[in-house]
Amino acid sequence: MNKYEYLVKIKNSNINNMDLIPGIITGNNDNNEYLFDTIFVLYFIILYEFYYDKYLEIKNYEDKLAKYSKYQIKYINYPPASGKDDNENDNKPAIELIMERLKHDSYNEITFGEIYESIIFNEPYFEKIDDLIKLITIFTPSELKNKQCYITYAGYSDVVFDYISQFKYEKNEILIDFCRFLVDEYSSGGHPPQILNYNGYERNYTYKYINLFKMAETLL
């Protein structure tokens, strides 16, 4: 029995810890089964089973942000108001910039609903970019290509691809490709089929992202 089938079996039972599993597709045509949840669960199974070092990188979220702050920080406005790619924020301490721009203030409380909203196109477009960058940063690797860490401020989805491109791709494919997948969903205009409910447009608003780690470590 593979790990996904095992989780389906637990989800269909009334045994302990079943609530650690979000609304995955079980084949029962239940209204509480979501393709969005299923994608995230499959991704975490792959990380936990085959890329455990990368699993730990995204689990140790604040440690990763602290590593970023050791790079030379370059703060980018897009489009640049002055024709330059820097501003007064470049003079702020690196850790302050990192925490101000990239950290989720309520990381342990992030729900699937909030993640869903971060990758769905809503006006105003420029405000949504900040949410998307914070979401992407959850899944970025800890290693950058160069000695500078670029933080985008606002702009279009191609700026987020630029943000992702600063991280080393080699040996980090499983993380960076997932980041690109999320940005692709954002860029598609609001209703990509990958994140729709199995039976319609509803989604699981209440499941906490942090429970994916508990699910993996308790049930896998």
Secondary structure, 3 states (H helix, E strand, C coil): CCHHHHHHHHHCCCCCCHHHCCCCCCCCCCCCCEHHHHHHHHHHHHHHHHCHHHHHHHHCHHHHHHHHCCCEEEEECCCCCCCCCCCHHHHCCHHHHHHHHCCCCCHHHCEHHHHHHHCCCCCCHHHHHHHHHHHHHHHCCCCECCCEEEEECCCCHHHHHHHHHCECCCCCHHHHHHHHHHHHHHHCCCCCHHHCECCECCCCCCCECCHHHHHHHHHC
